[in-house]
């Protein structure tokens, strides 16, 4: 009985996490001027231009999260 209770609770939490990530994806799509870039590697979701070269691994990692090219990242985070 206790195990079943825990299992249900775990399933509920997994469901909430899933809903959250779906909501986040909807938000990303609503905010991105070029949402097609979210499904296409090498495109920038902000300016719609090419996003193929990055200054460093941090910028490359940022691209996987925000889908912003180096130029747009520099515009938002500042050129260092
Ligand atoms: Zn861009």
PDB file of the backbone (N, CA, C, O) and the ligand in Angstrom, with CONECT records:
HET     ZN  A 101       1
ATOM      1  N   UNK A   1       0.837  -1.206   0.000  1.00  0.00           N
ATOM      2  CA  UNK A   1       0.000   0.000   0.000  1.00  0.00           C
ATOM      3  C   UNK A   1       0.872   1.256   0.000  1.00  0.00           C
ATOM      4  O   UNK A   1       0.640   2.211  -0.742  1.00  0.00           O
ATOM      5  N   UNK A   2       1.888   1.209   0.870  1.00  0.00           N
ATOM      6  CA  UNK A   2       2.785   2.365   0.932  1.00  0.00           C
ATOM      7  C   UNK A   2       3.573   2.491  -0.373  1.00  0.00           C
ATOM      8  O   UNK A   2       3.749   3.589  -0.902  1.00  0.00           O
ATOM      9  N   UNK A   3       4.043   1.349  -0.882  1.00  0.00           N
ATOM     10  CA  UNK A   3       4.801   1.369  -2.131  1.00  0.00           C
ATOM     11  C   UNK A   3       3.954   1.926  -3.268  1.00  0.00           C
ATOM     12  O   UNK A   3       4.437   2.682  -4.111  1.00  0.00           O
ATOM     13  N   UNK A   4       2.683   1.537  -3.274  1.00  0.00           N
ATOM     14  CA  UNK A   4       1.810   1.994  -4.340  1.00  0.00           C
ATOM     15  C   UNK A   4       1.626   3.511  -4.244  1.00  0.00           C
ATOM     16  O   UNK A   4       1.578   4.219  -5.249  1.00  0.00           O
ATOM     17  N   UNK A   5       1.526   3.975  -3.016  1.00  0.00           N
ATOM     18  CA  UNK A   5       1.361   5.411  -2.801  1.00  0.00           C
ATOM     19  C   UNK A   5       2.581   6.169  -3.339  1.00  0.00           C
ATOM     20  O   UNK A   5       2.441   7.177  -4.032  1.00  0.00           O
ATOM     21  N   UNK A   6       3.771   5.671  -3.011  1.00  0.00           N
ATOM     22  CA  UNK A   6       5.000   6.324  -3.458  1.00  0.00           C
ATOM     23  C   UNK A   6       5.103   6.315  -4.976  1.00  0.00           C
ATOM     24  O   UNK A   6       5.524   7.292  -5.596  1.00  0.00           O
ATOM     25  N   UNK A   7       4.710   5.193  -5.554  1.00  0.00           N
ATOM     26  CA  UNK A   7       4.787   5.069  -6.999  1.00  0.00           C
ATOM     27  C   UNK A   7       3.863   6.081  -7.682  1.00  0.00           C
ATOM     28  O   UNK A   7       4.242   6.712  -8.669  1.00  0.00           O
ATOM     29  N   UNK A   8       2.644   6.229  -7.143  1.00  0.00           N
ATOM     30  CA  UNK A   8       1.720   7.205  -7.714  1.00  0.00           C
ATOM     31  C   UNK A   8       2.272   8.622  -7.615  1.00  0.00           C
ATOM     32  O   UNK A   8       2.142   9.437  -8.529  1.00  0.00           O
ATOM     33  N   UNK A   9       2.885   8.878  -6.479  1.00  0.00           N
ATOM     34  CA  UNK A   9       3.447  10.209  -6.257  1.00  0.00           C
ATOM     35  C   UNK A   9       4.582  10.483  -7.244  1.00  0.00           C
ATOM     36  O   UNK A   9       4.711  11.583  -7.783  1.00  0.00           O
ATOM     37  N   UNK A  10       5.397   9.458  -7.463  1.00  0.00           N
ATOM     38  CA  UNK A  10       6.494   9.611  -8.413  1.00  0.00           C
ATOM     39  C   UNK A  10       5.949   9.887  -9.810  1.00  0.00           C
ATOM     40  O   UNK A  10       6.460  10.742 -10.533  1.00  0.00           O
ATOM     41  N   UNK A  11       4.916   9.156 -10.173  1.00  0.00           N
ATOM     42  CA  UNK A  11       4.318   9.353 -11.502  1.00  0.00           C
ATOM     43  C   UNK A  11       3.762  10.758 -11.645  1.00  0.00           C
ATOM     44  O   UNK A  11       3.875  11.376 -12.704  1.00  0.00           O
ATOM     45  N   UNK A  12       3.155  11.263 -10.567  1.00  0.00           N
ATOM     46  CA  UNK A  12       2.594  12.598 -10.593  1.00  0.00           C
ATOM     47  C   UNK A  12       3.700  13.631 -10.793  1.00  0.00           C
ATOM     48  O   UNK A  12       3.552  14.570 -11.575  1.00  0.00           O
ATOM     49  N   UNK A  13       4.809  13.448 -10.075  1.00  0.00           N
ATOM     50  CA  UNK A  13       5.911  14.404 -10.202  1.00  0.00           C
ATOM     51  C   UNK A  13       6.503  14.360 -11.604  1.00  0.00           C
ATOM     52  O   UNK A  13       6.850  15.399 -12.166  1.00  0.00           O
ATOM     53  N   UNK A  14       6.618  13.181 -12.161  1.00  0.00           N
ATOM     54  CA  UNK A  14       7.138  13.056 -13.521  1.00  0.00           C
ATOM     55  C   UNK A  14       6.198  13.769 -14.488  1.00  0.00           C
ATOM     56  O   UNK A  14       6.643  14.414 -15.437  1.00  0.00           O
ATOM     57  N   UNK A  15       4.902  13.648 -14.239  1.00  0.00           N
ATOM     58  CA  UNK A  15       3.911  14.313 -15.079  1.00  0.00           C
ATOM     59  C   UNK A  15       4.043  15.818 -15.012  1.00  0.00           C
ATOM     60  O   UNK A  15       3.938  16.501 -16.030  1.00  0.00           O
ATOM     61  N   UNK A  16       4.271  16.337 -13.824  1.00  0.00           N
ATOM     62  CA  UNK A  16       4.430  17.781 -13.650  1.00  0.00           C
ATOM     63  C   UNK A  16       5.675  18.264 -14.385  1.00  0.00           C
ATOM     64  O   UNK A  16       5.645  19.297 -15.054  1.00  0.00           O
ATOM     65  N   UNK A  17       6.772  17.516 -14.258  1.00  0.00           N
ATOM     66  CA  UNK A  17       8.012  17.892 -14.942  1.00  0.00           C
ATOM     67  C   UNK A  17       7.790  17.906 -16.447  1.00  0.00           C
ATOM     68  O   UNK A  17       8.284  18.788 -17.150  1.00  0.00           O
ATOM     69  N   UNK A  18       7.046  16.927 -16.933  1.00  0.00           N
ATOM     70  CA  UNK A  18       6.763  16.849 -18.359  1.00  0.00           C
ATOM     71  C   UNK A  18       5.935  18.060 -18.804  1.00  0.00           C
ATOM     72  O   UNK A  18       6.228  18.671 -19.831  1.00  0.00           O
ATOM     73  N   UNK A  19       4.912  18.399 -18.035  1.00  0.00           N
ATOM     74  CA  UNK A  19       4.071  19.562 -18.346  1.00  0.00           C
ATOM     75  C   UNK A  19       4.911  20.834 -18.377  1.00  0.00           C
ATOM     76  O   UNK A  19       4.751  21.680 -19.257  1.00  0.00           O
ATOM     77  N   UNK A  20       5.809  20.954 -17.401  1.00  0.00           N
ATOM     78  CA  UNK A  20       6.674  22.133 -17.322  1.00  0.00           C
ATOM     79  C   UNK A  20       7.530  22.268 -18.555  1.00  0.00           C
ATOM     80  O   UNK A  20       7.661  23.361 -19.107  1.00  0.00           O
ATOM     81  N   UNK A  21       8.114  21.170 -18.996  1.00  0.00           N
ATOM     82  CA  UNK A  21       8.998  21.265 -20.143  1.00  0.00           C
ATOM     83  C   UNK A  21       8.182  21.570 -21.400  1.00  0.00           C
ATOM     84  O   UNK A  21       8.666  22.252 -22.304  1.00  0.00           O
ATOM     85  N   UNK A  22       6.952  21.069 -21.461  1.00  0.00           N
ATOM     86  CA  UNK A  22       6.092  21.418 -22.602  1.00  0.00           C
ATOM     87  C   UNK A  22       5.751  22.897 -22.587  1.00  0.00           C
ATOM     88  O   UNK A  22       5.748  23.548 -23.632  1.00  0.00           O
ATOM     89  N   UNK A  23       5.463  23.431 -21.402  1.00  0.00           N
ATOM     90  CA  UNK A  23       5.132  24.850 -21.269  1.00  0.00           C
ATOM     91  C   UNK A  23       6.330  25.707 -21.653  1.00  0.00           C
ATOM     92  O   UNK A  23       6.185  26.742 -22.302  1.00  0.00           O
ATOM     93  N   UNK A  24       7.518  25.263 -21.244  1.00  0.00           N
ATOM     94  CA  UNK A  24       8.743  25.995 -21.564  1.00  0.00           C
ATOM     95  C   UNK A  24       8.977  26.013 -23.070  1.00  0.00           C
ATOM     96  O   UNK A  24       9.390  27.028 -23.631  1.00  0.00           O
ATOM     97  N   UNK A  25       8.710  24.889 -23.714  1.00  0.00           N
ATOM     98  CA  UNK A  25       8.864  24.832 -25.163  1.00  0.00           C
ATOM     99  C   UNK A  25       7.879  25.765 -25.861  1.00  0.00           C
ATOM    100  O   UNK A  25       8.227  26.437 -26.832  1.00  0.00           O
ATOM    101  N   UNK A  26       6.646  25.798 -25.357  1.00  0.00           N
ATOM    102  CA  UNK A  26       5.659  26.710 -25.949  1.00  0.00           C
ATOM    103  C   UNK A  26       6.120  28.154 -25.792  1.00  0.00           C
ATOM    104  O   UNK A  26       5.993  28.960 -26.714  1.00  0.00           O
ATOM    105  N   UNK A  27       6.654  28.472 -24.620  1.00  0.00           N
ATOM    106  CA  UNK A  27       7.136  29.831 -24.348  1.00  0.00           C
ATOM    107  C   UNK A  27       8.279  30.187 -25.293  1.00  0.00           C
ATOM    108  O   UNK A  27       8.308  31.278 -25.862  1.00  0.00           O
ATOM    109  N   UNK A  28       9.228  29.249 -25.456  1.00  0.00           N
ATOM    110  CA  UNK A  28      10.356  29.471 -26.359  1.00  0.00           C
ATOM    111  C   UNK A  28       9.860  29.784 -27.761  1.00  0.00           C
ATOM    112  O   UNK A  28      10.339  30.712 -28.413  1.00  0.00           O
ATOM    113  N   UNK A  29       8.890  28.992 -28.215  1.00  0.00           N
ATOM    114  CA  UNK A  29       8.361  29.180 -29.560  1.00  0.00           C
ATOM    115  C   UNK A  29       7.641  30.508 -29.694  1.00  0.00           C
ATOM    116  O   UNK A  29       7.715  31.166 -30.732  1.00  0.00           O
ATOM    117  N   UNK A  30       6.938  30.899 -28.630  1.00  0.00           N
ATOM    118  CA  UNK A  30       6.198  32.164 -28.673  1.00  0.00           C
ATOM    119  C   UNK A  30       7.149  33.343 -28.708  1.00  0.00           C
ATOM    120  O   UNK A  30       6.850  34.367 -29.323  1.00  0.00           O
ATOM    121  N   UNK A  31       8.299  33.207 -28.050  1.00  0.00           N
ATOM    122  CA  UNK A  31       9.235  34.323 -27.943  1.00  0.00           C
ATOM    123  C   UNK A  31      10.225  34.382 -29.105  1.00  0.00           C
ATOM    124  O   UNK A  31      10.718  35.460 -29.439  1.00  0.00           O
ATOM    125  N   UNK A  32      10.519  33.250 -29.716  1.00  0.00           N
ATOM    126  CA  UNK A  32      11.525  33.227 -30.775  1.00  0.00           C
ATOM    127  C   UNK A  32      10.956  33.833 -32.053  1.00  0.00           C
ATOM    128  O   UNK A  32       9.922  33.381 -32.546  1.00  0.00           O
ATOM    129  N   UNK A  33      11.626  34.860 -32.597  1.00  0.00           N
ATOM    130  CA  UNK A  33      11.167  35.442 -33.860  1.00  0.00           C
ATOM    131  C   UNK A  33      11.264  34.435 -35.009  1.00  0.00           C
ATOM    132  O   UNK A  33      10.541  34.547 -35.998  1.00  0.00           O
ATOM    133  N   UNK A  34      12.160  33.451 -34.874  1.00  0.00           N
ATOM    134  CA  UNK A  34      12.326  32.436 -35.923  1.00  0.00           C
ATOM    135  C   UNK A  34      12.233  31.047 -35.306  1.00  0.00           C
ATOM    136  O   UNK A  34      13.241  30.356 -35.163  1.00  0.00           O
ATOM    137  N   UNK A  35      11.009  30.639 -34.939  1.00  0.00           N
ATOM    138  CA  UNK A  35      10.855  29.364 -34.230  1.00  0.00           C
ATOM    139  C   UNK A  35      11.300  28.162 -35.048  1.00  0.00           C
ATOM    140  O   UNK A  35      11.578  27.109 -34.472  1.00  0.00           O
ATOM    141  N   UNK A  36      11.379  28.280 -36.375  1.00  0.00           N
ATOM    142  CA  UNK A  36      11.832  27.152 -37.195  1.00  0.00           C
ATOM    143  C   UNK A  36      13.255  26.750 -36.815  1.00  0.00           C
ATOM    144  O   UNK A  36      13.651  25.599 -37.000  1.00  0.00           O
ATOM    145  N   UNK A  37      14.031  27.716 -36.276  1.00  0.00           N
ATOM    146  CA  UNK A  37      15.411  27.423 -35.883  1.00  0.00           C
ATOM    147  C   UNK A  37      15.467  26.483 -34.683  1.00  0.00           C
ATOM    148  O   UNK A  37      16.491  25.841 -34.447  1.00  0.00           O
ATOM    149  N   UNK A  38      14.373  26.397 -33.923  1.00  0.00           N
ATOM    150  CA  UNK A  38      14.365  25.513 -32.753  1.00  0.00           C
ATOM    151  C   UNK A  38      14.427  24.052 -33.188  1.00  0.00           C
ATOM    152  O   UNK A  38      14.821  23.187 -32.406  1.00  0.00           O
ATOM    153  N   UNK A  39      14.038  23.775 -34.433  1.00  0.00           N
ATOM    154  CA  UNK A  39      14.076  22.404 -34.938  1.00  0.00           C
ATOM    155  C   UNK A  39      15.218  22.194 -35.921  1.00  0.00           C
ATOM    156  O   UNK A  39      15.416  21.082 -36.411  1.00  0.00           O
ATOM    157  N   UNK A  40      15.968  23.247 -36.212  1.00  0.00           N
ATOM    158  CA  UNK A  40      17.024  23.146 -37.212  1.00  0.00           C
ATOM    159  C   UNK A  40      18.354  23.574 -36.618  1.00  0.00           C
ATOM    160  O   UNK A  40      18.541  24.743 -36.282  1.00  0.00           O
ATOM    161  N   UNK A  41      19.279  22.632 -36.486  1.00  0.00           N
ATOM    162  CA  UNK A  41      20.597  22.961 -35.949  1.00  0.00           C
ATOM    163  C   UNK A  41      21.357  23.787 -36.981  1.00  0.00           C
ATOM    164  O   UNK A  41      21.379  23.443 -38.163  1.00  0.00           O
ATOM    165  N   UNK A  42      21.988  24.892 -36.530  1.00  0.00           N
ATOM    166  CA  UNK A  42      22.750  25.731 -37.434  1.00  0.00           C
ATOM    167  C   UNK A  42      22.038  27.027 -37.786  1.00  0.00           C
ATOM    168  O   UNK A  42      22.574  27.869 -38.505  1.00  0.00           O
ATOM    169  N   UNK A  43      20.804  27.178 -37.261  1.00  0.00           N
ATOM    170  CA  UNK A  43      20.071  28.425 -37.482  1.00  0.00           C
ATOM    171  C   UNK A  43      19.885  29.151 -36.162  1.00  0.00           C
ATOM    172  O   UNK A  43      19.819  28.534 -35.099  1.00  0.00           O
ATOM    173  N   UNK A  44      19.800  30.476 -36.247  1.00  0.00           N
ATOM    174  CA  UNK A  44      19.576  31.290 -35.057  1.00  0.00           C
ATOM    175  C   UNK A  44      18.085  31.595 -34.930  1.00  0.00           C
ATOM    176  O   UNK A  44      17.454  32.051 -35.883  1.00  0.00           O
ATOM    177  N   UNK A  45      17.524  31.338 -33.738  1.00  0.00           N
ATOM    178  CA  UNK A  45      16.090  31.570 -33.528  1.00  0.00           C
ATOM    179  C   UNK A  45      15.780  33.047 -33.329  1.00  0.00           C
ATOM    180  O   UNK A  45      14.621  33.458 -33.384  1.00  0.00           O
ATOM    181  N   UNK A  46      16.817  33.843 -33.098  1.00  0.00           N
ATOM    182  CA  UNK A  46      16.589  35.263 -32.842  1.00  0.00           C
ATOM    183  C   UNK A  46      16.633  36.084 -34.129  1.00  0.00           C
ATOM    184  O   UNK A  46      15.728  36.878 -34.387  1.00  0.00           O
ATOM    185  N   UNK A  47      17.684  35.898 -34.944  1.00  0.00           N
ATOM    186  CA  UNK A  47      17.793  36.700 -36.170  1.00  0.00           C
ATOM    187  C   UNK A  47      17.495  35.878 -37.426  1.00  0.00           C
ATOM    188  O   UNK A  47      17.347  36.446 -38.508  1.00  0.00           O
ATOM    189  N   UNK A  48      17.404  34.554 -37.299  1.00  0.00           N
ATOM    190  CA  UNK A  48      17.114  33.716 -38.447  1.00  0.00           C
ATOM    191  C   UNK A  48      18.332  33.444 -39.310  1.00  0.00           C
ATOM    192  O   UNK A  48      18.233  32.754 -40.325  1.00  0.00           O
ATOM    193  N   UNK A  49      19.488  33.982 -38.914  1.00  0.00           N
ATOM    194  CA  UNK A  49      20.722  33.788 -39.676  1.00  0.00           C
ATOM    195  C   UNK A  49      21.402  32.479 -39.329  1.00  0.00           C
ATOM    196  O   UNK A  49      20.871  31.667 -38.572  1.00  0.00           O
ATOM    197  N   UNK A  50      22.578  32.286 -39.892  1.00  0.00           N
ATOM    198  CA  UNK A  50      23.330  31.063 -39.630  1.00  0.00           C
ATOM    199  C   UNK A  50      23.981  31.115 -38.261  1.00  0.00           C
ATOM    200  O   UNK A  50      24.483  32.154 -37.831  1.00  0.00           O
ATOM    201  N   UNK A  51      23.965  29.982 -37.589  1.00  0.00           N
ATOM    202  CA  UNK A  51      24.617  29.887 -36.282  1.00  0.00           C
ATOM    203  C   UNK A  51      25.509  28.659 -36.318  1.00  0.00           C
ATOM    204  O   UNK A  51      25.141  27.593 -35.824  1.00  0.00           O
ATOM    205  N   UNK A  52      26.688  28.822 -36.910  1.00  0.00           N
ATOM    206  CA  UNK A  52      27.552  27.656 -37.123  1.00  0.00           C
ATOM    207  C   UNK A  52      28.886  27.755 -36.410  1.00  0.00           C
ATOM    208  O   UNK A  52      29.478  26.737 -36.051  1.00  0.00           O
ATOM    209  N   UNK A  53      29.360  28.964 -36.205  1.00  0.00           N
ATOM    210  CA  UNK A  53      30.659  29.108 -35.527  1.00  0.00           C
ATOM    211  C   UNK A  53      30.485  29.878 -34.228  1.00  0.00           C
ATOM    212  O   UNK A  53      29.787  30.890 -34.162  1.00  0.00           O
ATOM    213  N   UNK A  54      31.145  29.361 -33.199  1.00  0.00           N
ATOM    214  CA  UNK A  54      31.067  30.000 -31.890  1.00  0.00           C
ATOM    215  C   UNK A  54      32.465  30.240 -31.354  1.00  0.00           C
ATOM    216  O   UNK A  54      33.404  29.506 -31.663  1.00  0.00           O
ATOM    217  N   UNK A  55      32.583  31.283 -30.545  1.00  0.00           N
ATOM    218  CA  UNK A  55      33.884  31.696 -30.037  1.00  0.00           C
ATOM    219  C   UNK A  55      34.500  30.640 -29.118  1.00  0.00           C
ATOM    220  O   UNK A  55      35.698  30.362 -29.183  1.00  0.00           O
ATOM    221  N   UNK A  56      33.647  30.052 -28.252  1.00  0.00           N
ATOM    222  CA  UNK A  56      34.174  29.079 -27.293  1.00  0.00           C
ATOM    223  C   UNK A  56      33.078  28.062 -26.940  1.00  0.00           C
ATOM    224  O   UNK A  56      31.948  28.149 -27.420  1.00  0.00           O
ATOM    225  N   UNK A  57      33.445  27.101 -26.092  1.00  0.00           N
ATOM    226  CA  UNK A  57      32.479  26.049 -25.765  1.00  0.00           C
ATOM    227  C   UNK A  57      31.283  26.605 -25.005  1.00  0.00           C
ATOM    228  O   UNK A  57      30.175  26.079 -25.113  1.00  0.00           O
ATOM    229  N   UNK A  58      31.505  27.668 -24.237  1.00  0.00           N
ATOM    230  CA  UNK A  58      30.398  28.269 -23.487  1.00  0.00           C
ATOM    231  C   UNK A  58      29.355  28.844 -24.440  1.00  0.00           C
ATOM    232  O   UNK A  58      28.153  28.667 -24.243  1.00  0.00           O
ATOM    233  N   UNK A  59      29.828  29.529 -25.465  1.00  0.00           N
ATOM    234  CA  UNK A  59      28.912  30.094 -26.464  1.00  0.00           C
ATOM    235  C   UNK A  59      28.203  28.984 -27.230  1.00  0.00           C
ATOM    236  O   UNK A  59      27.017  29.095 -27.539  1.00  0.00           O
ATOM    237  N   UNK A  60      28.935  27.912 -27.534  1.00  0.00           N
ATOM    238  CA  UNK A  60      28.339  26.781 -28.244  1.00  0.00           C
ATOM    239  C   UNK A  60      27.266  26.126 -27.375  1.00  0.00           C
ATOM    240  O   UNK A  60      26.222  25.706 -27.875  1.00  0.00           O
ATOM    241  N   UNK A  61      27.534  26.044 -26.067  1.00  0.00           N
ATOM    242  CA  UNK A  61      26.557  25.449 -25.150  1.00  0.00           C
ATOM    243  C   UNK A  61      25.336  26.357 -25.024  1.00  0.00           C
ATOM    244  O   UNK A  61      24.202  25.882 -24.972  1.00  0.00           O
ATOM    245  N   UNK A  62      25.576  27.648 -24.976  1.00  0.00           N
ATOM    246  CA  UNK A  62      24.476  28.607 -24.901  1.00  0.00           C
ATOM    247  C   UNK A  62      23.555  28.432 -26.106  1.00  0.00           C
ATOM    248  O   UNK A  62      22.336  28.553 -25.988  1.00  0.00           O
ATOM    249  N   UNK A  63      24.145  28.147 -27.260  1.00  0.00           N
ATOM    250  CA  UNK A  63      23.330  27.953 -28.460  1.00  0.00           C
ATOM    251  C   UNK A  63      22.366  26.777 -28.304  1.00  0.00           C
ATOM    252  O   UNK A  63      21.228  26.835 -28.772  1.00  0.00           O
ATOM    253  N   UNK A  64      22.827  25.708 -27.644  1.00  0.00           N
ATOM    254  CA  UNK A  64      21.946  24.542 -27.481  1.00  0.00           C
ATOM    255  C   UNK A  64      20.767  24.874 -26.568  1.00  0.00           C
ATOM    256  O   UNK A  64      19.732  24.211 -26.622  1.00  0.00           O
ATOM    257  N   UNK A  65      20.923  25.897 -25.731  1.00  0.00           N
ATOM    258  CA  UNK A  65      19.831  26.278 -24.826  1.00  0.00           C
ATOM    259  C   UNK A  65      18.925  27.328 -25.462  1.00  0.00           C
ATOM    260  O   UNK A  65      17.704  27.171 -25.483  1.00  0.00           O
ATOM    261  N   UNK A  66      19.530  28.404 -25.981  1.00  0.00           N
ATOM    262  CA  UNK A  66      18.721  29.530 -26.443  1.00  0.00           C
ATOM    263  C   UNK A  66      18.604  29.602 -27.963  1.00  0.00           C
ATOM    264  O   UNK A  66      17.809  30.379 -28.492  1.00  0.00           O
ATOM    265  N   UNK A  67      19.408  28.779 -28.675  1.00  0.00           N
ATOM    266  CA  UNK A  67      19.412  28.809 -30.145  1.00  0.00           C
ATOM    267  C   UNK A  67      19.769  30.194 -30.683  1.00  0.00           C
ATOM    268  O   UNK A  67      19.223  30.636 -31.693  1.00  0.00           O
ATOM    269  N   UNK A  68      20.682  30.865 -30.004  1.00  0.00           N
ATOM    270  CA  UNK A  68      21.138  32.171 -30.470  1.00  0.00           C
ATOM    271  C   UNK A  68      22.512  32.062 -31.100  1.00  0.00           C
ATOM    272  O   UNK A  68      23.390  31.390 -30.558  1.00  0.00           O
ATOM    273  N   UNK A  69      22.718  32.729 -32.267  1.00  0.00           N
ATOM    274  CA  UNK A  69      24.027  32.724 -32.905  1.00  0.00           C
ATOM    275  C   UNK A  69      25.005  33.576 -32.101  1.00  0.00           C
ATOM    276  O   UNK A  69      24.610  34.266 -31.161  1.00  0.00           O
ATOM    277  N   UNK A  70      26.274  33.524 -32.475  1.00  0.00           N
ATOM    278  CA  UNK A  70      27.293  34.266 -31.728  1.00  0.00           C
ATOM    279  C   UNK A  70      26.991  35.766 -31.709  1.00  0.00           C
ATOM    280  O   UNK A  70      27.160  36.429 -30.686  1.00  0.00           O
ATOM    281  N   UNK A  71      26.551  36.282 -32.836  1.00  0.00           N
ATOM    282  CA  UNK A  71      26.290  37.714 -32.956  1.00  0.00           C
ATOM    283  C   UNK A  71      25.161  38.143 -32.006  1.00  0.00           C
ATOM    284  O   UNK A  71      25.262  39.169 -31.333  1.00  0.00           O
ATOM    285  N   UNK A  72      24.090  37.345 -31.960  1.00  0.00           N
ATOM    286  CA  UNK A  72      22.963  37.682 -31.075  1.00  0.00           C
ATOM    287  C   UNK A  72      23.357  37.517 -29.613  1.00  0.00           C
ATOM    288  O   UNK A  72      22.941  38.303 -28.762  1.00  0.00           O
ATOM    289  N   UNK A  73      24.171  36.483 -29.316  1.00  0.00           N
ATOM    290  CA  UNK A  73      24.652  36.308 -27.943  1.00  0.00           C
ATOM    291  C   UNK A  73      25.467  37.524 -27.518  1.00  0.00           C
ATOM    292  O   UNK A  73      25.320  38.012 -26.397  1.00  0.00           O
ATOM    293  N   UNK A  74      26.328  38.014 -28.413  1.00  0.00           N
ATOM    294  CA  UNK A  74      27.145  39.185 -28.105  1.00  0.00           C
ATOM    295  C   UNK A  74      26.252  40.398 -27.856  1.00  0.00           C
ATOM    296  O   UNK A  74      26.532  41.222 -26.985  1.00  0.00           O
ATOM    297  N   UNK A  75      25.178  40.494 -28.631  1.00  0.00           N
ATOM    298  CA  UNK A  75      24.270  41.633 -28.477  1.00  0.00           C
ATOM    299  C   UNK A  75      23.569  41.619 -27.139  1.00  0.00           C
ATOM    300  O   UNK A  75      23.291  42.675 -26.570  1.00  0.00           O
ATOM    301  N   UNK A  76      23.276  40.421 -26.626  1.00  0.00           N
ATOM    302  CA  UNK A  76      22.527  40.317 -25.371  1.00  0.00           C
ATOM    303  C   UNK A  76      23.455  40.244 -24.166  1.00  0.00           C
ATOM    304  O   UNK A  76      23.237  40.928 -23.166  1.00  0.00           O
ATOM    305  N   UNK A  77      24.489  39.415 -24.264  1.00  0.00           N
ATOM    306  CA  UNK A  77      25.360  39.234 -23.099  1.00  0.00           C
ATOM    307  C   UNK A  77      26.566  40.170 -23.090  1.00  0.00           C
ATOM    308  O   UNK A  77      27.277  40.268 -22.090  1.00  0.00           O
ATOM    309  N   UNK A  78      26.792  40.857 -24.210  1.00  0.00           N
ATOM    310  CA  UNK A  78      27.928  41.761 -24.296  1.00  0.00           C
ATOM    311  C   UNK A  78      29.137  41.065 -24.885  1.00  0.00           C
ATOM    312  O   UNK A  78      29.429  39.918 -24.546  1.00  0.00           O
ATOM    313  N   UNK A  79      29.840  41.757 -25.767  1.00  0.00           N
ATOM    314  CA  UNK A  79      31.044  41.205 -26.383  1.00  0.00           C
ATOM    315  C   UNK A  79      32.189  41.329 -25.396  1.00  0.00           C
ATOM    316  O   UNK A  79      32.480  42.418 -24.902  1.00  0.00           O
ATOM    317  N   UNK A  80      32.847  40.191 -25.108  1.00  0.00           N
ATOM    318  CA  UNK A  80      33.902  40.257 -24.079  1.00  0.00           C
ATOM    319  C   UNK A  80      35.276  40.426 -24.703  1.00  0.00           C
ATOM    320  O   UNK A  80      36.274  40.499 -23.987  1.00  0.00           O
TER     321      UNK A  80
HETATM  322 ZN    ZN A 101      21.313  35.550 -34.458  1.00  0.00          ZN
END
